[in-house]
Amino acid sequence: MSMYRQLWFAIILSTLIALVGSLFASTISSRAYLNEQLRMKNSDNATVLALSLSQKNIEPVELELIVASLFDNGHYASIKVLDPAGKTLVERTAPAEQSNVPNWFKQWFPIQSIPGQAQISNGWKQVGTISLVSQNGDAYQTLWRSVQEMFAALTISGLIACYLGALILRRIKQPLKAVIDQAKGMTERRFIITPESSVPELKQLSTAMNSTVVLLKSMFAEEAERLETLRAQANSDATTGLSNRNHFISQLQACVEEENAPAGSLVLIRLAELASVNKALGRNKTDDLLKKVGQLLAIHQKHLHDGFAARLNGTDFALLFRREDAHTVSQKILVEIQKIFAEETESFTIYIGYGNYEFGITPGSLLAQVDAAVASAEATGSSNVHESAPLNIEHAPRSAEEWTKLILRAIEQNWVKLAYFPVTKSNGELIHKESALRLMFGGEWFPAARFLPIAERLGLTEKLDLIAIKLALEELNKASSDKEIAVNLSARSIQSADFRTRLKAILQSKPAAAKQLWLEVPENGVFANIDAFRMFHSDIAPTGCKLGLEHFGRQFDKINLLHDLKLNYVKIDGGFIRNIESNDGNQAFVKGVCHIVHRLALLSFAESVTSEAELSVLNQLGLDGATGPEVGRQFPLSE
């Protein structure tokens, strides 16, 4: 499709969108107004009628006659009078009104006539309740007529806009086509000089384009060559063709700092006697040997899962990979490099160190750890492969079976506890204590972030969640405890029927403490498993626990599901809170969220408040409370 036709299409489409949008907005606004008018009318009429009936002692027969007389006027769809016990005394209902408004229009834009209700009394004694609903036929007629008039007006406006657009496009079509052809030529590396347009604005564009073409024509070839050279210099080692140190460090950071990245292995290779070989064989021959080493590592890079090879300096090489036994790979590389150098020299020493890594370790710590393994191999005085010693238990290489044993041992030995953080109002009043599970490994308490991702992969989250619930209930059961506690549950746990049954039994065993317990589940886990959460709510709600969502706001498009989840509160994700004092958009978003959830009778809290400035702004946005490091500093929990 030509640009001219696209512009035509854009004009027509924008006009159509404006027409439909304006028509829809106007219809919705009018319908809302009519709904409100009907509601007010019903309420006012019910109140007036109730007052008139309350001024005298009316017998049932007289009441029925009054209602019948009022109903026969034809203004009401139904009138009903109930006694204080809820028994119907009088009821009149009219058949559906007939009108020329299409049924599809009524289905798309329904007008709800909300019943008006009022109490009928005799002195201080309640006689009954009157409920009446007005006919909505006139409202539909008014709305339908308004839509027709608005559609006619907008259609005429749209036709005029299209006509004016045609005149403008006709004038600029030829020069615009020339500029388009020139732009296409540039994308195809053809540099076209076009005549300047007589249209002032397009003349400026033509001049600028011609100047750009002249400049690009002289610069393109050399720029392409220079960029290719810079790319190679920036990321590659000139001798071996492998990635250089800077590129390797960037890749290593991505491997160890991305929370979702799986564990892997790092191998460092040191060619100890390279200087002697260079002296004996000469630079060119030594470079040939290094190229062969580079080709060898490139082959391993290709065949290993997520393999990445690099030359770090003159003598050191590195290899990153996942899902392979690092010791086997290191031994194989040692043998292959020895074969390469055996062709040119009788003896050559190679030292290799390797280590495993996972999320949480810093790149510097990992490099130091594996470099120490290389030094350990170097201390033997002969070609060797050494495994790095873990810096501490947190970074110890561990199989799934070993992790399972470690976590289960901590559970069996009762090396578990809860850490508490305050959730407070703006004045510092404590709302509840947010808890986080801790496990002891090797005499040190570790936060949940270290072991929960692994526990989830191993299917141990249900055990850990139940332990956290038991610890929280024990704390709440203490005579000195008068503050409520929140516990985070895994989305995977609540999907298990067995977990829900066991949790319900635990809560029912301590009914008083259960009423002080707040249970929260990550938003993404709830919205991804709505049916499971509904069953979870059905099982747990009778115990009196409060239920909420944490990390709320990431899937804000599903907020319409909140009213159906029967929640008590939400905790707004820290991503919307961080630096909120300088982000007007997030301020408006958080304020809007608070307004919506409050209308749903939910509480709203802010997560991860890290600064006084954030807390100060949040206090002005309508939140019910906040939690995070800054809240803990300003309002620490008393021991």
C-alpha positions in Angstrom: 0.0 0.0 0.0 1.4 3.4 -1.0 2.1 6.1 1.6 -0.7 8.2 -0.1 -3.2 5.4 0.5 -1.9 4.9 4.0 -2.4 8.6 4.8 -5.9 8.2 3.4 -6.5 5.2 5.5 -5.1 7.0 8.5 -7.5 9.9 8.0 -10.5 7.6 7.5 -9.5 5.4 10.4 -8.8 8.3 12.8 -12.2 9.8 11.8 -13.9 6.5 12.3 -12.3 6.0 15.7 -13.2 9.5 16.7 -16.8 8.9 15.6 -17.1 5.5 17.4 -15.2 6.8 20.5 -17.3 9.9 20.8 -20.5 8.1 20.2 -19.6 5.4 22.7 -18.5 7.9 25.3 -21.6 10.0 24.8 -23.8 7.0 25.0 -22.2 5.7 28.2 -22.3 9.1 29.8 -26.0 9.5 28.9 -26.8 6.1 30.1 -25.1 6.8 33.4 -27.0 10.0 33.8 -30.3 8.3 33.0 -29.5 5.5 35.5 -28.8 8.0 38.2 -32.0 9.9 37.4 -34.0 6.8 37.6 -32.4 5.8 40.9 -33.0 9.3 42.4 -36.6 9.2 41.1 -37.3 5.8 42.6 -35.7 6.8 45.9 -37.5 10.2 46.1 -40.9 8.7 45.1 -40.5 5.8 47.6 -39.6 8.3 50.4 -42.5 10.6 49.6 -45.0 7.8 49.4 -43.7 6.3 52.7 -44.0 9.6 54.5 -47.6 10.1 53.3 -48.5 6.6 54.4 -46.8 7.1 57.8 -49.0 10.0 58.7 -52.0 7.9 59.3 -52.9 4.5 60.5 -53.8 2.7 57.2 -55.7 -0.6 57.1 -54.4 -3.3 54.7 -57.4 -2.8 52.3 -56.8 0.9 52.1 -53.1 0.3 51.6 -53.8 -2.0 48.7 -56.2 0.6 47.1 -53.6 3.4 47.4 -50.9 1.2 45.8 -53.2 0.1 43.1 -54.2 3.7 42.3 -50.6 4.8 42.2 -49.7 1.8 40.0 -52.5 2.4 37.5 -51.0 5.7 36.5 -48.6 3.6 34.4 -45.3 5.2 35.6 -44.0 2.3 37.6 -42.8 -1.2 36.6 -43.4 -2.6 40.1 -44.5 -1.5 43.5 -44.1 -3.8 46.5 -44.9 -3.4 50.2 -43.4 -5.8 52.8 -44.2 -6.1 56.5 -41.4 -6.0 59.1 -41.1 -9.8 58.9 -40.5 -9.6 55.1 -43.9 -10.9 54.1 -45.4 -9.3 51.0 -48.4 -7.2 51.8 -49.1 -5.7 48.4 -47.3 -6.2 45.1 -48.0 -4.9 41.6 -45.9 -5.7 38.6 -46.4 -4.3 35.1 -45.6 -6.2 31.9 -42.5 -5.2 29.9 -42.9 -1.9 28.0 -43.2 -2.0 24.2 -41.1 0.6 22.4 -39.4 1.2 19.0 -35.9 0.9 20.5 -34.1 -2.1 19.1 -33.5 -5.0 21.4 -29.8 -5.2 20.5 -29.4 -1.6 21.7 -31.1 -2.4 25.0 -28.7 -5.4 25.4 -25.6 -3.4 24.7 -26.6 -0.4 26.8 -28.9 -1.6 29.5 -30.6 1.0 31.7 -31.0 -0.3 35.3 -33.9 1.1 37.2 -32.6 0.5 40.8 -35.5 0.1 43.2 -36.2 2.9 45.6 -37.0 1.8 49.2 -38.3 3.6 52.2 -39.7 2.6 55.6 -43.4 3.1 56.5 -43.8 3.7 60.2 -46.6 4.5 62.7 -44.9 6.7 65.3 -41.9 4.7 66.5 -43.3 1.5 65.2 -42.2 0.2 61.8 -45.2 -0.8 59.7 -43.4 -2.0 56.6 -41.1 -1.3 53.7 -42.2 0.1 50.3 -40.1 -0.7 47.2 -40.9 0.8 43.8 -39.3 0.7 40.4 -40.1 3.3 37.6 -40.6 2.3 34.0 -37.5 2.8 31.9 -39.1 2.9 28.5 -38.9 6.7 28.2 -35.2 6.6 29.3 -34.5 4.1 26.5 -36.3 6.4 24.0 -34.3 9.4 25.1 -31.0 7.5 24.9 -31.8 6.0 21.5 -32.8 9.4 20.1 -29.6 11.0 21.6 -27.5 8.3 19.9 -29.1 8.9 16.5 -28.6 12.7 16.7 -25.0 12.3 17.8 -24.3 9.8 15.0 -25.7 12.1 12.3 -23.7 15.1 13.6 -20.5 13.1 13.8 -21.0 11.5 10.4 -21.3 14.9 8.8 -18.2 16.1 10.6 -16.3 13.1 9.5 -17.3 13.6 5.8 -16.1 17.2 6.0 -12.8 16.1 7.6 -12.2 13.5 4.8 -12.9 16.0 2.1 -10.4 18.5 3.5 -7.9 15.7 4.0 -8.3 14.8 0.3 -7.5 18.3 -0.8 -4.4 18.5 1.3 -3.1 15.0 0.2 -3.7 15.9 -3.4 -1.4 18.8 -3.1 1.5 17.0 -1.4 1.2 13.7 -3.2 3.9 14.2 -5.8 6.7 15.7 -3.6 5.8 13.3 -0.9 6.2 10.4 -3.3 9.6 11.7 -4.3 10.7 11.8 -0.7 9.4 8.3 -0.1 11.4 7.0 -3.1 14.5 8.8 -1.8 14.0 7.2 1.6 13.5 3.8 0.0 16.7 4.3 -2.0 18.6 5.1 1.1 17.5 1.8 2.7 18.8 0.0 -0.4 22.1 2.0 -0.3 21.0 4.0 -3.4 21.7 7.7 -2.9 19.1 9.8 -4.9 19.0 13.5 -5.2 15.4 14.8 -5.6 14.2 18.2 -6.9 13.1 20.5 -4.1 9.3 20.8 -3.5 7.3 24.0 -3.9 5.5 23.3 -0.6 7.5 25.2 2.0 7.5 22.4 4.6 8.3 19.7 2.1 11.0 21.9 0.6 12.8 21.9 3.9 12.4 18.1 4.1 13.7 17.7 0.6 16.7 19.9 1.3 17.5 18.1 4.5 17.1 14.7 2.8 19.4 15.7 -0.1 22.0 16.9 2.3 21.8 13.7 4.3 22.2 11.7 1.1 25.3 13.6 0.1 26.8 13.0 3.6 25.8 9.4 3.7 27.2 8.7 0.3 30.6 9.8 1.3 30.5 8.2 4.8 28.7 5.0 4.3 31.5 2.7 3.1 34.1 3.8 5.6 31.6 3.8 8.5 30.5 0.3 7.8 34.1 -0.8 7.8 34.9 1.1 11.0 31.9 -0.3 12.8 32.9 -3.8 12.0 36.4 -3.2 13.2 35.2 -1.6 16.4 32.9 -4.6 17.0 35.7 -7.0 16.7 38.0 -4.9 18.9 35.4 -4.4 21.5 34.3 -8.0 21.9 36.9 -10.3 20.5 40.5 -11.3 21.1 42.5 -10.5 18.0 44.7 -13.7 18.1 42.2 -16.4 19.0 38.9 -14.9 17.8 37.3 -15.8 21.2 35.5 -13.1 23.3 37.8 -10.8 25.2 37.8 -10.1 28.9 35.3 -7.2 28.9 32.7 -9.2 27.0 33.3 -12.2 29.2 32.7 -10.2 32.4 29.4 -8.8 31.0 28.3 -12.3 30.2 29.4 -13.6 33.6 27.4 -10.9 35.3 24.3 -11.9 33.3 24.8 -15.5 34.4 25.1 -14.9 38.1 23.1 -11.8 38.7 19.8 -12.6 36.9 17.5 -14.2 39.5 15.9 -16.5 37.0 19.2 -17.7 35.5 20.0 -21.4 36.3 23.2 -22.5 38.0 26.3 -23.3 35.9 30.0 -23.8 35.9 33.1 -21.7 35.3 36.4 -23.2 34.1 39.7 -21.1 34.1 42.6 -22.4 32.0 46.2 -21.1 32.5 49.0 -21.8 30.0 51.8 -21.6 32.5 54.9 -21.8 30.2 53.6 -19.7 27.3 56.4 -17.2 27.7 59.1 -19.9 27.3 57.3 -21.4 24.3 57.1 -17.9 22.7 60.9 -17.5 23.3 61.7 -20.9 21.8 59.3 -21.0 18.9 58.8 -17.3 18.1 55.7 -15.1 18.1 54.2 -16.3 14.9 54.4 -20.0 15.9 53.1 -19.3 19.4 50.2 -17.3 17.9 49.3 -20.4 15.8 49.2 -22.5 18.9 47.0 -20.0 20.6 44.6 -20.0 17.6 44.4 -23.8 17.9 43.5 -23.4 21.6 40.9 -20.9 20.6 39.4 -23.2 18.0 39.3 -26.0 20.6 37.4 -23.9 23.1 35.1 -22.6 20.4 34.1 -26.2 19.6 33.4 -26.8 23.3 31.4 -23.5 23.4 29.3 -24.8 20.5 28.5 -28.2 22.0 28.1 -27.2 25.7 24.7 -25.9 26.9 24.9 -22.1 27.0 28.6 -22.4 26.4 30.7 -19.2 26.3 34.5 -19.2 25.8 36.9 -16.2 26.2 40.5 -15.3 26.4 41.1 -13.2 29.5 44.7 -12.3 29.0 47.9 -13.6 27.5 47.9 -16.9 29.3 44.4 -17.3 30.8 41.2 -18.6 29.1 37.7 -19.1 30.5 34.7 -21.2 29.7 31.1 -20.8 31.0 28.5 -23.5 30.6 25.5 -25.3 32.3 24.2 -28.8 32.8 27.5 -30.5 32.3 29.9 -32.1 34.8 32.7 -29.5 35.2 35.3 -32.0 36.2 34.8 -34.1 33.1 34.9 -31.1 30.8 38.0 -29.8 32.5 39.9 -33.1 32.2 39.0 -33.3 28.5 40.2 -29.8 27.8 43.5 -30.5 29.6 44.2 -33.6 27.5 43.3 -31.8 24.3 45.4 -28.7 25.0 48.4 -31.0 25.9 48.0 -32.7 22.5 48.2 -29.3 20.7 51.4 -28.2 22.4 52.9 -31.7 22.3 53.3 -31.2 18.5 55.8 -28.3 19.1 57.3 -28.8 22.5 58.2 -31.8 24.7 56.8 -30.4 27.9 54.1 -27.8 28.6 52.3 -27.2 31.9 48.5 -26.4 32.0 46.7 -25.5 35.2 42.9 -25.7 35.2 40.5 -24.7 38.0 36.7 -25.0 38.0 33.8 -24.1 40.2 30.0 -24.1 40.2 27.9 -21.1 40.7 24.3 -20.1 41.3 22.2 -16.9 41.7 23.5 -14.7 44.5 27.2 -15.0 44.2 29.0 -11.9 42.8 31.1 -12.2 39.7 34.2 -11.0 41.7 33.7 -13.7 44.3 33.2 -16.4 41.7 36.4 -15.4 39.8 38.4 -15.3 43.0 37.1 -18.7 44.0 38.0 -20.4 40.8 41.3 -18.5 40.5 42.2 -19.9 43.9 41.6 -23.4 42.4 44.0 -22.5 39.5 46.6 -21.5 42.1 46.0 -24.7 43.9 46.6 -26.7 40.7 49.7 -24.5 40.0 51.1 -25.4 43.5 51.4 -29.0 42.4 54.0 -28.1 39.8 52.5 -30.2 37.0 49.5 -30.1 34.7 46.5 -30.6 36.9 42.8 -29.9 37.4 41.5 -28.6 40.7 38.0 -27.9 42.0 37.4 -24.6 43.8 36.5 -24.7 47.5 33.2 -23.0 48.2 33.6 -19.6 49.8 30.8 -20.5 52.3 27.8 -22.7 52.5 25.7 -20.2 50.6 27.7 -20.7 47.5 28.5 -24.4 47.9 27.9 -26.5 44.8 25.1 -28.9 45.8 23.0 -31.4 44.0 19.2 -31.5 44.2 19.5 -34.5 46.6 21.9 -32.7 48.8 19.7 -29.6 48.9 16.8 -31.8 49.9 18.7 -33.3 52.7 20.0 -30.0 53.9 16.5 -28.4 54.0 14.9 -31.5 55.6 17.6 -31.6 58.2 17.0 -28.0 59.1 13.3 -28.9 59.5 13.9 -32.1 61.5 16.3 -30.3 63.9 13.8 -27.4 64.2 16.4 -25.0 62.8 13.6 -22.7 61.7 12.3 -19.3 62.9 10.3 -16.3 61.6 11.8 -12.9 61.2 9.3 -10.0 61.6 8.9 -6.7 59.9 6.4 -3.9 60.7 3.5 -2.9 58.5 2.3 0.4 59.9 0.0 3.3 59.4 1.4 6.7 58.5 1.5 7.7 62.2 3.5 4.6 63.1 0.7 2.6 64.5 1.4 -1.1 63.9 -1.2 -2.9 61.7 0.4 -6.3 61.6 3.8 -7.9 61.6 5.0 -9.3 58.3 6.9 -12.6 58.7 9.7 -14.2 56.7 10.9 -17.8 57.2 14.6 -18.4 58.1 16.5 -21.7 58.0 19.8 -22.5 59.6 22.5 -23.9 57.4 26.0 -24.5 59.0 25.2 -22.4 62.0 24.0 -19.4 60.0 20.5 -18.2 59.5 19.6 -17.8 55.8 16.8 -15.7 54.3 13.9 -17.3 52.3 15.2 -15.8 49.1 18.2 -18.2 49.2 16.4 -21.5 49.7 12.8 -21.0 48.5 13.5 -21.0 44.7 15.4 -24.3 45.3 12.7 -25.6 47.6 10.0 -24.9 45.0 11.9 -26.9 42.3 12.3 -29.8 44.8 8.6 -29.7 45.8 9.3 -28.7 49.4 7.3 -25.4 49.6 4.3 -27.0 51.2 6.3 -28.3 54.1 7.9 -24.8 54.6 4.6 -23.0 54.3 3.0 -25.2 57.0 6.0 -24.6 59.3 5.7 -20.9 58.8 2.0 -21.1 59.7 2.7 -23.1 62.8 5.4 -20.7 64.0 3.1 -17.7 63.5 0.2 -19.4 65.4 2.5 -20.2 68.2 3.6 -16.6 68.4 0.0 -15.4 68.3 -1.0 -17.9 71.0 1.4 -16.3 73.5 -0.3 -14.3 76.2 1.9 -11.4 75.5 1.1 -11.3 71.8 -1.6 -8.8 70.8 -0.4 -8.0 67.3 -1.5 -9.8 64.1 0.9 -11.6 61.8 1.1 -12.0 58.1 2.5 -15.1 56.4 3.5 -15.4 52.7 2.3 -18.6 51.0 3.6 -20.1 47.8 1.2 -20.1 44.8 2.2 -23.7 44.2 1.2 -24.7 47.8 -2.4 -23.4 47.5 -3.0 -25.5 44.4 -2.5 -28.7 46.5 -5.7 -30.1 48.0 -3.6 -32.0 50.6 -2.0 -28.7 51.6 -5.3 -26.9 52.0 -6.7 -29.8 54.1 -3.7 -29.8 56.4 -3.6 -26.0 56.7 -7.3 -25.9 57.6 -6.8 -28.5 60.3 -3.9 -26.5 61.8 -5.9 -23.3 61.8 -9.0 -25.0 63.3 -6.8 -26.3 66.1 -6.0 -22.7 67.2 -9.2 -20.7 66.3 -8.4 -17.6 68.4 -4.9 -17.2 66.9 -6.2 -18.0 63.4 -8.4 -14.9 63.5 -5.3 -12.8 64.0 -3.5 -14.4 61.0 -3.1 -12.7 57.6 -2.3 -15.0 54.6 -1.0 -13.5 51.4 -0.2 -15.1 48.0 1.7 -13.5 45.1 -0.5 -11.8 42.6 0.8 -13.6 39.5 0.3 -17.0 41.2 -3.3 -16.2 42.1 -4.3 -14.8 38.6 -2.6 -17.8 37.0 -4.6 -20.2 39.1 -7.9 -18.5 39.9 -9.8 -21.7 40.4 -7.2 -23.0 42.9 -7.4 -19.7 44.9 -11.2 -19.9 45.0 -11.0 -23.4 46.5 -8.3 -22.1 48.9 -10.6 -19.3 50.0 -13.5 -21.6 50.4 -11.5 -23.9 52.7 -9.8 -21.2 54.8 -12.3 -18.3 55.0 -14.4 -20.1 57.8 -11.3 -20.0 60.1 -11.4 -16.1 60.2 -8.0 -15.5 58.5 -7.5 -12.4 56.4 -6.5 -13.1 52.8 -4.6 -10.8 50.5 -2.4 -10.4 47.5 1.3 -9.4 47.6 3.2 -7.8 44.7 0.0 -6.4 43.4 -0.2 -4.2 40.3 1.9 -6.1 37.8 -1.3 -7.5 36.2 -3.5 -4.5 36.8 -5.6 -5.4 33.7 -7.1 -8.2 35.8 -8.2 -6.0 38.6 -11.8 -6.7 37.6 -11.3 -10.2 39.2 -10.7 -8.7 42.7 -14.3 -8.4 43.6 -14.8 -12.1 42.9 -11.8 -13.2 45.0 -13.2 -12.1 48.3 -9.9 -10.6 49.5 -9.3 -8.4 52.5 -6.2 -6.4 51.3 -3.6 -6.0 48.7 0.1 -5.0 48.9 1.2 -2.9 46.0 4.4 -4.1 44.3 7.6 -2.4 45.3 8.4 -1.7 41.6 5.7 1.0 41.7 7.0 2.4 45.1 10.7 2.7 44.3 11.6 6.4 43.8 7.9 7.3 43.7 8.7 10.8 45.0 10.1 11.7 41.5 7.6 9.7 39.4 4.3 11.4 38.9 3.0 8.5 36.8 3.5 6.0 39.6 2.0 8.4 42.1 -1.1 8.7 40.0 -1.2 4.9 39.5 -0.9 4.1 43.3 -3.5 6.7 44.2 -5.8 5.2 41.6 -5.3 1.7 42.9 -6.1 2.9 46.4 -9.3 4.5 45.2 -10.4 1.3 43.4 -9.5 -1.2 46.1 -11.1 1.0 48.8 -14.3 1.0 46.7 -14.1 -2.8 46.9 -13.8 -2.5 50.7 -10.1 -3.7 50.6 -7.1 -2.4 52.5 -4.1 -1.2 50.5 -0.4 -1.3 51.6 2.8 -0.3 50.0 5.7 -2.8 49.8 9.5 -2.2 49.8 9.6 1.4 51.0 13.3 2.2 51.1 13.5 5.9 51.8 12.0 8.7 53.8 11.0 10.6 50.7 9.1 7.6 49.4 7.3 7.2 52.7 6.4 10.9 52.8 4.8 10.8 49.4 2.9 7.5 50.1 1.3 9.0 53.2 -0.5 11.5 50.8 -1.8 8.9 48.3 -4.5 7.3 50.4 -2.7 4.1 51.4 -3.7 2.3 54.6 -0.2 1.4 55.5 3.3 0.6 54.3 6.2 -1.8 54.9 9.9 -2.0 53.9 13.3 -1.1 55.3 12.4 2.6 55.8 9.3 1.6 57.8 11.5 -0.7 60.0 14.0 2.1 60.6 11.3 4.7 61.6 9.0 2.4 63.5 11.1 -0.6 64.7 9.3 -3.5 66.3 9.6 -3.7 70.1 11.1 -6.8 71.5 
